[in-house]
């Protein structure tokens, strides 16, 4: 219900002693065209370090204005033999404007507020650094603008979107020590995230849908670029597939 009433960003650790603080989710591109239009989707999302499920929805409250919300849950990822892992979840909601710019093309833009959490767990590091707990957790807040333009027909849809997000981390807990970090500072990962608490993300995506008038298979792919901190530990791309339900009135 983005990547609508419920949406998701994510967090996991796939490389031993290499935390990942952010992974993108799919974006919801509803392509509403008139009052009372509804778009509901369910996606399975694959990024570089995690897998997640996302539910999304949008509803046209008038002929040009809509509500949107979504949520996602990132599955616990685990590596062997170290058994380091991470997970996270995210919800967001907002509203925006849409309009038909021709018989088949739709323009829309939504503003979205979101809240989520992430965690990284490296229990094997505690053996080498007994003053730490091998865990780093944080909450996050986001504000995003998501414009898109799309082609919409009875059996096929296609769209290009660009999501621009301000991402802020807060309420950091734990003391994770990872490789290539100053060993004199046991809580250096927490200090790193505090120093990189504010991030500007640009996430372009392409969406393709095909099927029946009311139910279509959806494929989506996109990238995630951290404009504020280019070396920030995050996933840089995602791919998703799922179903989109748009009931006929």
C-alpha positions in Angstrom: 0.0 0.0 0.0 6.7 3.3 -2.3 9.1 1.7 -2.4 0.0 4.6 -1.0 -0.7 3.9 2.8 2.2 1.6 3.7 5.7 1.7 2.4 9.2 0.3 3.1 12.9 1.0 3.3 15.2 -1.6 4.7 18.3 -2.7 6.4 20.4 -5.9 6.5 24.0 -7.1 6.7 25.3 -9.4 4.1 29.1 -9.0 4.2 30.6 -10.1 7.5 31.5 -7.0 9.6 30.1 -4.7 7.0 26.9 -3.0 8.2 24.3 -1.8 5.8 22.2 1.1 7.1 19.7 1.6 4.3 18.2 -0.5 1.5 15.5 1.0 -0.9 12.1 -0.6 -1.4 9.7 -0.5 -4.4 7.9 2.7 -5.2 4.1 2.9 -5.6 3.2 4.6 -8.9 -0.7 4.4 -8.9 -1.4 6.4 -12.1 -4.8 7.5 -10.8 -7.0 9.3 -13.4 -10.3 10.2 -11.8 -12.2 10.4 -8.5 -12.6 7.2 -6.6 -9.8 5.4 -8.5 -8.1 2.8 -6.3 -4.7 1.1 -6.7 -3.5 -1.7 -4.3 -0.2 -3.6 -4.8 1.9 -6.3 -3.2 5.6 -6.6 -4.1 8.5 -8.9 -3.4 11.6 -6.7 -3.4 15.2 -7.7 -3.9 18.1 -5.4 -3.2 21.8 -6.0 -2.8 21.7 -7.1 0.8 18.1 -7.9 1.7 14.7 -9.2 0.6 11.4 -7.6 1.6 7.7 -7.5 1.2 5.9 -4.3 0.5 2.1 -3.4 0.5 0.9 -0.2 -1.0 -2.3 1.6 -1.8 -3.6 4.9 -3.2 -7.1 6.4 -3.5 -8.4 9.4 -5.5 -10.4 11.6 -3.2 -11.3 14.0 -6.0 -10.6 14.4 -9.7 -7.0 15.6 -9.1 -6.0 14.8 -5.6 -5.1 11.5 -4.0 -4.0 9.8 -0.8 -1.2 7.3 -0.8 0.4 5.0 1.9 2.5 1.9 2.1 4.7 -0.3 4.3 7.4 -2.9 4.0 9.2 -5.4 6.1 12.7 -6.5 5.4 13.4 -10.1 6.2 16.2 -11.0 8.5 19.3 -11.6 6.4 22.1 -13.9 7.7 25.6 -14.7 6.6 27.6 -17.9 7.4 29.7 -18.9 9.3 29.7 -15.6 11.2 25.9 -15.4 11.4 25.8 -11.6 11.2 22.4 -10.3 10.3 20.2 -7.3 10.0 16.6 -6.3 9.5 14.2 -3.3 9.4 10.8 -2.0 8.6 9.2 1.2 7.3 5.8 2.9 6.8 4.9 6.1 5.1 1.8 8.0 4.0 0.9 11.2 2.3 -1.0 12.8 -0.5 -0.6 14.5 -3.9 -1.8 15.8 -7.2 -2.5 13.9 -10.4 -3.8 14.8 -13.9 -4.2 13.3 -17.3 -1.9 15.2 -19.8 -3.3 13.3 -22.8 -5.7 10.4 -23.4 -3.1 7.8 -22.3 -0.5 9.7 -20.3 -0.7 10.7 -16.6 1.4 13.0 -14.5 1.4 12.7 -10.6 3.4 13.9 -7.7 3.1 12.9 -4.0 4.5 14.2 -0.8 5.2 11.4 1.8 6.2 11.3 5.5 7.7 8.1 6.8 8.9 6.4 9.9 11.0 3.2 10.3 13.7 1.3 12.1 16.8 -0.7 11.3 19.2 -3.0 13.1 22.6 -4.6 12.5 23.8 -7.6 14.6 27.4 -8.9 14.6 27.6 -11.2 17.7 31.0 -12.6 16.5 32.7 -9.1 17.0 32.1 -9.3 20.8 34.8 -11.9 21.1 37.4 -9.5 19.9 35.9 -6.4 21.4 34.3 -7.5 24.8 33.4 -3.9 25.7 30.8 -3.8 22.9 27.5 -5.7 22.3 27.8 -6.2 18.6 24.5 -4.5 17.9 23.6 -1.2 16.3 19.9 0.0 16.1 18.4 3.2 15.0 15.0 4.8 14.1 14.6 6.9 11.0 12.3 9.7 9.7 11.8 10.7 6.1 10.2 13.3 4.0 9.9 12.5 0.3 8.6 14.0 -3.0 7.8 11.5 -5.7 6.8 12.8 -9.2 6.1 10.4 -12.0 4.9 10.3 -15.6 3.2 7.2 -17.0 1.4 5.6 -19.9 -1.8 3.9 -18.8 -4.0 1.6 -20.9 -6.4 -1.3 -20.4 -3.8 -4.1 -20.6 -0.4 -2.3 -20.2 1.1 0.5 -18.1 4.6 2.0 -18.0 6.0 4.8 -15.9 9.1 6.7 -14.9 9.4 8.1 -11.4 12.0 9.9 -9.3 11.8 9.9 -5.5 13.8 12.5 -3.6 14.0 11.8 0.1 15.4 13.5 3.2 16.5 10.6 5.5 17.2 11.3 9.2 18.5 8.7 11.8 17.8 9.1 15.5 17.6 7.2 18.8 20.8 5.2 18.1 21.4 2.2 20.5 24.2 -0.3 20.8 27.9 -0.4 20.3 28.9 -2.2 17.1 32.6 -2.4 16.1 33.2 -3.3 12.4 36.3 -3.8 10.4 38.3 -0.9 9.0 37.1 1.3 11.9 39.3 3.0 14.5 39.7 0.4 17.3 40.3 3.0 19.9 36.6 3.9 19.7 34.4 0.9 20.6 31.2 2.8 19.7 32.6 4.2 16.4 29.8 2.8 14.3 27.3 4.7 16.4 29.5 7.8 16.1 29.7 7.3 12.3 25.9 7.1 12.0 25.5 10.2 14.2 27.9 12.1 11.9 25.9 10.9 8.9 22.4 11.3 10.4 21.0 13.4 7.6 21.0 12.2 4.0 19.5 13.3 0.7 18.6 10.4 -1.5 17.6 10.4 -5.2 15.9 7.2 -6.4 14.9 6.9 -10.1 12.7 3.9 -11.1 11.0 2.4 -14.1 7.7 0.5 -13.6 6.1 -1.9 -16.1 2.7 -3.5 -15.7 0.7 -5.9 -17.9 -2.4 -8.1 -17.6 -6.1 -7.5 -17.3 -7.9 -4.3 -16.8 -8.3 -4.8 -13.0 -5.3 -7.0 -12.2 -1.7 -6.7 -13.6 1.7 -8.2 -13.0 4.1 -5.4 -12.0 7.9 -5.3 -12.5 10.0 -2.5 -11.2 13.7 -1.6 -11.0 15.5 1.4 -9.8 18.6 2.9 -8.2 19.4 4.7 -4.9 22.0 7.5 -4.9 23.1 9.2 -1.7 23.8 12.8 -2.7 25.0 13.9 0.8 27.4 11.0 1.5 28.5 9.1 -1.5 30.3 6.4 0.5 27.4 5.8 2.9 26.9 2.0 3.6 23.6 1.4 1.7 22.2 -0.7 -1.2 22.3 1.1 -4.5 19.6 -0.6 -6.4 16.5 -2.8 -6.2 14.2 -5.0 -8.4 10.7 -6.0 -7.5 7.8 -8.0 -8.9 4.2 -8.3 -7.7 0.6 -7.7 -8.5 -1.4 -4.5 -8.8 -5.2 -4.5 -8.2 -7.3 -1.6 -9.6 -11.0 -2.5 -9.1 -13.4 -1.3 -11.8 -16.0 1.2 -10.6 
